[in-house]
Amino acid sequence: MAYEIRTFGDPVLKTKAAAITEIDGKIARLIDEMFDTLYSSDSGIGLAAPQIGVQKQIFVWEVDDEEMVIINPEIVESSGELLFDEGCLSLPGLYAEILRPKDVLMRGLDIDGNVIELEATDLMGRLFQHEIDHLHGMLMFDRMSPDQRKEALAEYSRITSNQAPARSPRRLKLK
């Protein structure tokens, strides 16, 4: 069953998710439902549980036909910098340049409760950081300067009120 993806303005997106203490059948069903929701989105590669209204520290992703899940993730190391266009299923149609570390080491649990570590760079590193932000109640806007945030919020307002320019999605180059 695919859930509706929560969008900007929904208070669940600004709330820190709870750690998962027991991996059971409910979590397995949640993972299946998260993948169903991700695939029905048509444009995302990752989805955090808060984006479907579930306040649990878990996210899923699919890249190159490989499905992955991580529970209670954290970034334990990062280095470098990468400025890159970033989008979000909870901010449909908005893409903005966000500066993040280029390389990351993420630690969490797999579906069997085993500790795993994943190294990532570029797109995958960005994906991990973006989804972990969701688990901490953060959106892309929280990574912007006040002036950038103001410009991005205005653009998102235009997009959601159907007053955006004809080309879609809009990529916002923030100063």
Contact map, one row per residue, 1 for C-alpha under 8 A:
1110000000000000000000000000000010011000000000000000000000000000000000000000000000000000000000000000000000000000000000000000000000000000000000000000000000000000000000000000000
1111000000000000000000000000000011011001000000000000000000000000000000000000000000000000000000000000000000000000000000000000000000000000000000000000000000000000000000000000000
1111100000000000000000000000000011011000000000000001000000000000000000000000000000000000000000000000000000000000000000000000000000000000000000000000000000000000000000000000000
0111110000000000000000000000000000001000000000000001000000000000000000000000000000000000000000000000000000000000000000000000000000000000000000000000000000000000000000000000000
0011111000000000000000000000000000001000000000000011100000000000000000000000000000000000110000000000000000000000000000000000000000000000000000000000000000000000000000000000000
0001111101011000000000000000000000000000000000000111100000000000000000000000000000000000010000000000000000000000000000000000000000000000000000000000000000000000000000000000000
0000111111001000000000000000000000000000000000000010000000000000000000000000000000000000111100000000000000000000000000000000000000000000000000000000000000000000000000000000000
0000011111001000000000000000000000000000000000000000000000000000000000000000000000000000011000000000000000000000000000000000000000000000000000000000000000000000000000000000000
0000001111101000000000000000000000000000000000000000000000000000000000000000000000000000000000000000000000000000000000000000000000000000000000000000000000000000000000000000000
0000011111111100000000000000000000000000000000000000000000000000000000000000000000000000000000000000000000000000000000000000000000000000000000000000000000000000000000000000000
0000000011111110000000000000000000000000000000000000000000000000000000000000000000000000000000000000000000000000000000000000000000000000000000000000000000000000000000000000000
0000010001111110000000000000000000000000000000000110101000000000000000000000000000000000000000000000000000000000000000000000000000000000100000000000000000000000000000000000000
0000011111111110000000000000000000000000000000000110100000000000000000000000000000000000000000000000000000000000000000000000000000000100111000000000000000000000000000000000000
0000000001111111000000000000000000000000000000000000000000000000000000000000000000000000000000000000000000000000000000000000000000000101111000000000000000000000000000000000000
0000000000111111100000000000000000000000000000000000001000000000000000000000000000000000000000000000000000000000000000000000000000000011100000000000000000000000000000000000000
0000000000000111110000000000000000000000000000000000001000000000000000000000000000000000000000000000000000000000000000000000000000000111100000000000000000000000000000000000000
0000000000000011111000000000000000000000000000000100011110000000000000000000000000000000000000000000000000000000000000000000000000000011100000000000000000000000000000000000000
0000000000000001111100000000000000000000000000000000001110000000000000000000000000000000000000000000000000000000000000000000000000000000000000000000000000000000000000000000000
0000000000000000111110000000000000000000000000000000000110000000000000010000000000000000000000000000000000000000000000000000000000000000000000000000000000000000000000000000000
0000000000000000011111100000000000000000000000000000000111000000000000110000000000000000000000000000000000000000000000000000000000000000000000000000000000000000000000000000000
0000000000000000001111100000000000000000000000000000000000000000000000000000000000000000000000000000000000000000000000000000000000000000000000000000000000000000000000000000000
0000000000000000000111110000000000000000000000000000000000000000000000000000000000000000000000000000000000000000000000000000000000000000000000000000000000000000000000000000000
0000000000000000000111111111000000000000000000000000000000000000000000000000000000000000000000000000000000000011100000000000000000000000000000000000000000000000000000000000000
0000000000000000000001111111000000000000000000000000000000000000000000000000000000000000000000000000000000000000000000000000000000000000000000000000000000000000000000000000000
0000000000000000000000111111100000000000000000000000000000000000000000000000000000000000000000000000000000000000000000000000000000000000000000000000000000000000000000000000000
0000000000000000000000111111110000000000000000000000000000000000000000000000000000000000000000000000000000000000000000000000000000000000000000000000000000000000000000000000000
0000000000000000000000111111111000000000000000000000000000000000000000000000000000000000000000000000000000000000000000000000000000000000000000000000000000000000000000000000000
0000000000000000000000111111111100000000000000000000000000000000000000000000000000000000000000000000000000000010000000000000000000000000000000000000000000000000000000000000000
0000000000000000000000001111111110000000000000000000000000000000000000000000000000000000000000000000000000000000000000000000000000000000000000000000000000000000000000000000000
0000000000000000000000000111111111000000000000000000000000000000000000000000000000000000000000000000000000000000000000000000000000000000000000000000000000000000000000000000000
0000000000000000000000000011111111100000000000000000000000010000000010000000000000000000000000000000000000000000000000000000000000000000000000000000000000000000000000000000000
0000000000000000000000000001111111110000000000000000000000000000000000000000000000000000000000000000000000000000000000000000000000000000000000000000000000000000000000000000000
1110000000000000000000000000111111111000000000000000000000000000000000000000000000000000000000000000000000000000000000000000000000000000000000000000000000000000000000000000000
0110000000000000000000000000011111111100000000101001000000010000000000000000000000000000000000000000000000000000000000000000000000000000000000000000000000000000000000000000000
0000000000000000000000000000001111111110000000000000000000011000000000000000000000000000000000000000000000000000000000000000000000000000000000000000000000000000000000000000000
1110000000000000000000000000000111111111000000000000000000000000000000000000000000000000000000000000000000000000000000000000000000000000000000000000000000000000000000000000000
1111100000000000000000000000000011111111100000000000000000000000000000000000000000000000000000000000000000000000000000000000000000000000000000000000000000000000000000000000000
0000000000000000000000000000000001111111110111100000000000000000000000000000000000000000000000000000000000000000000000000000000000000000000000000000000000000000000000000000000
0000000000000000000000000000000000111111110100000000000000000000000000000000000000000000000000000000000000000000000000000000000000000000000000000000000000000000000000000000000
0100000000000000000000000000000000011111110000000000000000000000000000000000000000000000000000000000000000000000000000000000000000000000000000000000000000000000000000000000000
0000000000000000000000000000000000001111111100000000000000000000000000000000000000000000100000000000000000000000000000000000000000000000000000000000000000000000000000000000000
0000000000000000000000000000000000000111111100000000000000000000000000000000000000000000000000000000000000000000000000000000000000000000000000000000000000000000000000000000000
0000000000000000000000000000000000000000111110000000000000000000000000000000000000000000100000000000000000000000000000000000000000000000000000000000000000000000000000000000000
0000000000000000000000000000000000000110111111100000000000000000000000000000000000000001100000000000000000000000000000000000000000000000000000000000000000000000000000000000000
0000000000000000000000000000000000000100001111100000000000001110000000000000000000000000000000000000000000000000000000000000000000000000000000000000000000000000000000000000000
0000000000000000000000000000000000000100000111110000000000111100000000000000000000000000000000000000000000000000000000000000001000100000000000000000000000000000000000000000000
0000000000000000000000000000000001000100000111111010000000111000000000000000000000000000100000000000000000000000000000000000000000100000000000000000000000000000000000000000000
0000000000000000000000000000000000000000000001111111000011110000000000000000000000000000000000000000000000000000000000000000000000110110000000000000000000000000000000000000000
0000000000000000000000000000000001000000000000111111111111100000000000000000000000000000000000000000000000000000000000000000000000000010000000000000000000000000000000000000000
0000010000011000100000000000000000000000000000011111111100000000000000000000000000000000000000000000000000000000000000000000000000000110000000000000000000000000000000000000000
0000111000011000000000000000000000000000000000111111110000000000000000000000000000000000010000000000000000000000000000000000000000000100000000000000000000000000000000000000000
0011110000000000000000000000000001000000000000011111110000000000000000000000000000000000000000000000000000000000000000000000000000000000000000000000000000000000000000000000000
0000110000011000000000000000000000000000000000001111111000000000000000000000000000000000000000000000000000000000000000000000000000000000000000000000000000000000000000000000000
0000000000000000100000000000000000000000000000001111111100000000000000000000000000000000000000000000000000000000000000000000000000000000000000000000000000000000000000000000000
0000000000010011110000000000000000000000000000001100111110000000000000000000000000000000000000000000000000000000000000000000000000000010000000000000000000000000000000000000000
0000000000000000111100000000000000000000000000001100011111000000000000000000000000000000000000000000000000000000000000000000000000000010000000000000000000000000000000000000000
0000000000000000111100000000000000000000000000011000001111100000000000111000000000000000000000000000000000000000000000000000000000000010000000000000000000000000000000000000000
0000000000000000000100000000000000000000000000011000000111110000000011111000000000000000000000000000000000000000000000000000000000000010000000000000000000000000000000000000000
0000000000000000000000000000000000000000000001111000000011111000000011100000000000000000000000000000000000000000000000000000000000110000000000000000000000000000000000000000000
0000000000000000000000000000001001100000000001110000000001111100001111000000000000000000000000000000000000000000000000000000000000000000000000000000000000000000000000000000000
0000000000000000000000000000000000100000000011100000000000111110001110000000000000000000000000000000000000000000000000000000000000000000000000000000000000000000000000000000000
0000000000000000000000000000000000000000000011000000000000011111111100000000000000000000000000000000000000000000000000000000000000000000000000000000000000000000000000000000000
0000000000000000000000000000000000000000000010000000000000001111111000000000000000000000000000000000000000000000000000000000000000000000000000000000000000000000000000000000000
0000000000000000000000000000000000000000000000000000000000000111110000000000000000000000000000000000000000000000000000000000000000000000000000000000000000000000000000000000000
0000000000000000000000000000000000000000000000000000000000000111111000000000000000000000000000000000000000000000000000000000000000000000000000000000000000000000000000000000000
0000000000000000000000000000000000000000000000000000000000000111111100000000000000000000000000000000000000000000000000000000000000000000000000000000000000000000000000000000000
0000000000000000000000000000000000000000000000000000000000011110111110000000000000000000000000000000000000000000000000000000000000000000000000000000000000000000000000000000000
0000000000000000000000000000000000000000000000000000000000011100011111000000000000000000000000000000000000000000000000000000000000000000000000000000000000000000000000000000000
0000000000000000000000000000001000000000000000000000000001111000001111100000000000000000000000000000000000000110000000000000000000000000000000000000000000000000000000000000000
0000000000000000000000000000000000000000000000000000000001110000000111111000000000000000000000000000000000011110000000000000000000000000000000000000000000000000000000000000000
0000000000000000000100000000000000000000000000000000000011100000000011111000000000000000000000000000000000011110000000000000000000000000000000000000000000000000000000000000000
0000000000000000001100000000000000000000000000000000000011000000000001111100000000000000000000000000000000011000000000000000000000000000000000000000000000000000000000000000000
0000000000000000000000000000000000000000000000000000000011000000000001111110000000000000000000000000000001111000000000000000000000010000000000000000000000000000000000000000000
0000000000000000000000000000000000000000000000000000000000000000000000011111000000000000000000000000000001110000000000000000000000010000000000000000000000000000000000000000000
0000000000000000000000000000000000000000000000000000000000000000000000001111110000000000000000000000000111100000000000000000000010000000000000000000000000000000000000000000000
0000000000000000000000000000000000000000000000000000000000000000000000000111110000000000000000000000000111100000000000000000000000000000000000000000000000000000000000000000000
0000000000000000000000000000000000000000000000000000000000000000000000000011111000000000000000000000000111000000000000000000000000000000000000000000000000000000000000000000000
0000000000000000000000000000000000000000000000000000000000000000000000000011111100000000000000000000111110000000000000000000000000000000000000000000000000000000000000000000000
0000000000000000000000000000000000000000000000000000000000000000000000000000111110000000000000000000111100000000000000000000000000000000000000000000000000000000000000000000000
0000000000000000000000000000000000000000000000000000000000000000000000000000011111000000000000000000111000000000000000000000000000000000000000000000000000000000000000000000000
0000000000000000000000000000000000000000000000000000000000000000000000000000001111100000000000000011111000000000000000000000000000000000000000000000000000000000000000000000000
0000000000000000000000000000000000000000000000000000000000000000000000000000000111110000000000000011110000000000000000000100000000000000000000000000000000000000000000000000000
0000000000000000000000000000000000000000000000000000000000000000000000000000000011111000000000001111000000000000000000000000000000000000000000000000000000000000000000000000000
0000000000000000000000000000000000000000000000000000000000000000000000000000000001111100000000011110000000000000000000000000000000000000000000000000000000000000000000000000000
0000000000000000000000000000000000000000000000000000000000000000000000000000000000111110000000111100000000000000000000000000000000000000000000000000000000000000000000000010000
0000000000000000000000000000000000000000000000000000000000000000000000000000000000011111000000111100000000000000000000000000000000000000000000000000000000000000000000000000000
0000000000000000000000000000000000000000000000000000000000000000000000000000000000001111101111110000000000000000000000000000000000000000000000000000000000000000000000000000000
0000000000000000000000000000000000000000000100000000000000000000000000000000000000000111111101100000000000000000000000000000000000000000000100000000000000000000000000000000000
0000101000000000000000000000000000000000101100100000000000000000000000000000000000000011111100000000000000000000000000000000000000000000000000000000000000000000000000000000000
0000111100000000000000000000000000000000000000000010000000000000000000000000000000000001111100000000000000000000000000000000000000000000000000000000000000000000000000000000000
0000001100000000000000000000000000000000000000000000000000000000000000000000000000000011111111000000000000000000000000000000000000000000000000000000000000010000000000000000000
0000001000000000000000000000000000000000000000000000000000000000000000000000000000000011111111000000000000000000000000000000000000000000000000000000000000000000000000000000000
0000000000000000000000000000000000000000000000000000000000000000000000000000000000000010001111100000000000000000000000000000000000000000000000000000000000010010000000011100000
0000000000000000000000000000000000000000000000000000000000000000000000000000000000000011001111110000000000000000000000000000000000000000000000000000000000110010000000001111000
0000000000000000000000000000000000000000000000000000000000000000000000000000000000001111000011111000000000000000000000000000000000000000000000000000000000000000000000001111000
0000000000000000000000000000000000000000000000000000000000000000000000000000000000011110000001111100000000000000000000000000000000000000000000000000000100000000000000000011110
0000000000000000000000000000000000000000000000000000000000000000000000000000000000111100000000111110000000000000000000000000000000000000000000000000000000000000000000000001110
0000000000000000000000000000000000000000000000000000000000000000000000000000000000111100000000011111000000000000000000000000000000000000000100110000000000000000000000000000000
0000000000000000000000000000000000000000000000000000000000000000000000000000000011110000000000001111100000000000000000000000000000000000000000100000000000000000000000000000000
0000000000000000000000000000000000000000000000000000000000000000000000000000000011100000000000000111110000000000000000000000010000000000000000000000000000000000000000000000000
0000000000000000000000000000000000000000000000000000000000000000000000000000011111000000000000000011111100000000000000000000110000000000000000000000000000000000000000000000000
0000000000000000000000000000000000000000000000000000000000000000000000000000011111000000000000000001111100000000000000001100110000000000000000000000000000000000000000000000000
0000000000000000000000000000000000000000000000000000000000000000000000000000011110000000000000000000111110000000000000111100100000000000000000000000000000000000000000000000000
0000000000000000000000000000000000000000000000000000000000000000000000000011111000000000000000000000111111000000000000111000100000000000000000000000000000000000000000000000000
0000000000000000000000000000000000000000000000000000000000000000000000000011110000000000000000000000001111100000000011110000000000000000000000000000000000000000000000000000000
0000000000000000000000000000000000000000000000000000000000000000000000001111100000000000000000000000000111110000000011110000000100000000000000000000000000000000000000000000000
0000000000000000000000000000000000000000000000000000000000000000000000001111000000000000000000000000000011111000001111000000000000000000000000000000000000000000000000000000000
0000000000000000000000000000000000000000000000000000000000000000000001111100000000000000000000000000000001111100001110000000000000000000000000000000000000000000000000000000000
0000000000000000000000000000000000000000000000000000000000000000000001111000000000000000000000000000000000111111111100000000000000000000000000000000000000000000000000000000000
0000000000000000000000000000000000000000000000000000000000000000000011100000000000000000000000000000000000011111111100000000000000000000000000000000000000000000000000000000000
0000000000000000000000100001000000000000000000000000000000000000000011100000000000000000000000000000000000001111110000000000000000000000000000000000000000000000000000000000000
0000000000000000000000100000000000000000000000000000000000000000000000000000000000000000000000000000000000001111110000000000000000000000000000000000000000000000000000000000000
0000000000000000000000100000000000000000000000000000000000000000000000000000000000000000000000000000000000001111111000000000000000000000000000000000000000000000000000000000000
0000000000000000000000000000000000000000000000000000000000000000000000000000000000000000000000000000000000001111111100000000000000000000000000000000000000000000000000000000000
0000000000000000000000000000000000000000000000000000000000000000000000000000000000000000000000000000000000111100111110000000000000000000000000000000000000000000000000000000000
0000000000000000000000000000000000000000000000000000000000000000000000000000000000000000000000000000000000111100011111000000000000000000000000000000000000000000000000000000000
0000000000000000000000000000000000000000000000000000000000000000000000000000000000000000000000000000000011110000001111100000000000000000000000000000000000000000000000000000000
0000000000000000000000000000000000000000000000000000000000000000000000000000000000000000000000000000000011100000000111110000000000000000000000000000000000000000000000000000000
0000000000000000000000000000000000000000000000000000000000000000000000000000000000000000000000000000001111000000000011111000100000000000000000000000000000000000000000000000000
0000000000000000000000000000000000000000000000000000000000000000000000000000000000000000000000000000001111000000000001111101100000000000000000000000000000000000000000000000000
0000000000000000000000000000000000000000000000000000000000000000000000000000000000000000000000000000011100000000000000111111110000000000000000000000000000000000000000000000000
0000000000000000000000000000000000000000000000000000000000000000000000000000000001000000000000000000011000000000000000011111110000000000000000000000000000000000000000000000000
0000000000000000000000000000000000000000000000000000000000000000000000000000000000000000000000000000000000000000000000001111111000000000000000000000000000000000000000000000000
0000000000000000000000000000000000000000000000000000000000000000000000000000000000000000000000000000000000000000000000011111111100000000000000000000000000000000000000000000000
0000000000000000000000000000000000000000000000000000000000000000000000000000000000000000000000000000111100000000000000111111111110000000000000000000000000000000000000000000000
0000000000000000000000000000000000000000000000000000000000000000000000000000000000000000000000000001110000000000000000001111111111000000000000000000000000000000000000000000000
0000000000000000000000000000000000000000000001000000000000000000000000000000000000000000000000000000000000000000000000000011111111100000000000000000000000000000000000000000000
0000000000000000000000000000000000000000000000000000000000000000000000000000000000000000000000000000000001000000000000000001111111110000000000000000000000000000000000000000000
0000000000000000000000000000000000000000000000000000000000000000000000000010000000000000000000000000000000000000000000000000111111111000000000000000000000000000000000000000000
0000000000000000000000000000000000000000000000000000000000000000000000000000000000000000000000000000000000000000000000000000011111111100001100000000000000000000000000000000000
0000000000000000000000000000000000000000000001110000000000100000000000000000000000000000000000000000000000000000000000000000001111111110000000000000000000000000000000000000000
0000000000000000000000000000000000000000000000010000000000100000000000001100000000000000000000000000000000000000000000000000000111111111000000000000000000000000000000000000000
0000000000000000000000000000000000000000000000000000000000000000000000000000000000000000000000000000000000000000000000000000000011111111111000000000000000000000000000000000000
0000000000001101000000000000000000000000000000010110000000000000000000000000000000000000000000000000000000000000000000000000000001111111111000000000000000000000000000000000000
0000000000000011100000000000000000000000000000011100001111000000000000000000000000000000000000000000000000000000000000000000000000111111110000000000000000000000000000000000000
0000000000000111100000000000000000000000000000000000000000000000000000000000000000000000000000000000000000000000000000000000000000011111110000000000000000000000000000000000000
0000000000011111100000000000000000000000000000000000000000000000000000000000000000000000000000000000000000000000000000000000000000001111111000000000000000000000000000000000000
0000000000001100000000000000000000000000000000000000000000000000000000000000000000000000000000000000000000000000000000000000000000001111111111000000000000000000000000000000000
0000000000001100000000000000000000000000000000000000000000000000000000000000000000000000000000000000000000000000000000000000000001001100111111100000000000000000000000000000000
0000000000000000000000000000000000000000000000000000000000000000000000000000000000000001000000000100000000000000000000000000000001000000011111110000000000000000000000000000000
0000000000000000000000000000000000000000000000000000000000000000000000000000000000000000000000000000000000000000000000000000000000000000011111110000100110000000000000000000000
0000000000000000000000000000000000000000000000000000000000000000000000000000000000000000000000000000000000000000000000000000000000000000011111110000100000000000000000000000000
0000000000000000000000000000000000000000000000000000000000000000000000000000000000000000000000000110000000000000000000000000000000000000001111111000000000000000000000000000000
0000000000000000000000000000000000000000000000000000000000000000000000000000000000000000000000000100000000000000000000000000000000000000000111111111100000000000000000000000000
0000000000000000000000000000000000000000000000000000000000000000000000000000000000000000000000000000000000000000000000000000000000000000000000111111100000000000000000000000000
0000000000000000000000000000000000000000000000000000000000000000000000000000000000000000000000000000000000000000000000000000000000000000000000011111110000000000000000000000000
0000000000000000000000000000000000000000000000000000000000000000000000000000000000000000000000000000000000000000000000000000000000000000000000011111111000000000000000000000000
0000000000000000000000000000000000000000000000000000000000000000000000000000000000000000000000000000000000000000000000000000000000000000000000011111111100000000000000000000011
0000000000000000000000000000000000000000000000000000000000000000000000000000000000000000000000000000000000000000000000000000000000000000000011011111111110000000000000000000000
0000000000000000000000000000000000000000000000000000000000000000000000000000000000000000000000000000000000000000000000000000000000000000000000000111111111000000000000000000000
0000000000000000000000000000000000000000000000000000000000000000000000000000000000000000000000000000000000000000000000000000000000000000000000000011111111100000000000000000010
0000000000000000000000000000000000000000000000000000000000000000000000000000000000000000000000010000000000000000000000000000000000000000000010000001111111110000000000000001010
0000000000000000000000000000000000000000000000000000000000000000000000000000000000000000000000000000000000000000000000000000000000000000000010000000111111111000000000000000000
0000000000000000000000000000000000000000000000000000000000000000000000000000000000000000000000000000000000000000000000000000000000000000000000000000011111111100000000000000000
0000000000000000000000000000000000000000000000000000000000000000000000000000000000000000000001000000000000000000000000000000000000000000000000000000001111111110000100000000000
0000000000000000000000000000000000000000000000000000000000000000000000000000000000000000001011000000000000000000000000000000000000000000000000000000000111111111000000000000000
0000000000000000000000000000000000000000000000000000000000000000000000000000000000000000000000000000000000000000000000000000000000000000000000000000000011111111100000000000000
0000000000000000000000000000000000000000000000000000000000000000000000000000000000000000000000000000000000000000000000000000000000000000000000000000000001111111111100000000000
0000000000000000000000000000000000000000000000000000000000000000000000000000000000000000000011000000000000000000000000000000000000000000000000000000000000111111111100000000000
0000000000000000000000000000000000000000000000000000000000000000000000000000000000000000000000000000000000000000000000000000000000000000000000000000000000011111111100000000000
0000000000000000000000000000000000000000000000000000000000000000000000000000000000000000000000000000000000000000000000000000000000000000000000000000000000001111111100000000000
0000000000000000000000000000000000000000000000000000000000000000000000000000000000000000000000000000000000000000000000000000000000000000000000000000000000000111111100000000000
0000000000000000000000000000000000000000000000000000000000000000000000000000000000000000000000000000000000000000000000000000000000000000000000000000000000000111111110000000000
0000000000000000000000000000000000000000000000000000000000000000000000000000000000000000000000000000000000000000000000000000000000000000000000000000000000100111111111100000000
0000000000000000000000000000000000000000000000000000000000000000000000000000000000000000000000000000000000000000000000000000000000000000000000000000000000000000001111110100000
0000000000000000000000000000000000000000000000000000000000000000000000000000000000000000000000000000000000000000000000000000000000000000000000000000000000000000000111110000000
0000000000000000000000000000000000000000000000000000000000000000000000000000000000000000000000000000000000000000000000000000000000000000000000000000000000000000000111111100000
0000000000000000000000000000000000000000000000000000000000000000000000000000000000000000000010000000000000000000000000000000000000000000000000000000000000000000000011111100000
0000000000000000000000000000000000000000000000000000000000000000000000000000000000000000000011100000000000000000000000000000000000000000000000000000000000000000000000111110000
0000000000000000000000000000000000000000000000000000000000000000000000000000000000000000000011100000000000000000000000000000000000000000000000000000000000000000000010111111000
0000000000000000000000000000000000000000000000000000000000000000000000000000000000001000000001110000000000000000000000000000000000000000000000000000000000000000000000001111100
0000000000000000000000000000000000000000000000000000000000000000000000000000000000000000000001111000000000000000000000000000000000000000000000000000000100000000000000000111110
0000000000000000000000000000000000000000000000000000000000000000000000000000000000000000000000011000000000000000000000000000000000000000000000000000000000000000000000000011111
0000000000000000000000000000000000000000000000000000000000000000000000000000000000000000000000011000000000000000000000000000000000000000000000000001001100000000000000000001111
0000000000000000000000000000000000000000000000000000000000000000000000000000000000000000000000000000000000000000000000000000000000000000000000000001000000000000000000000000111
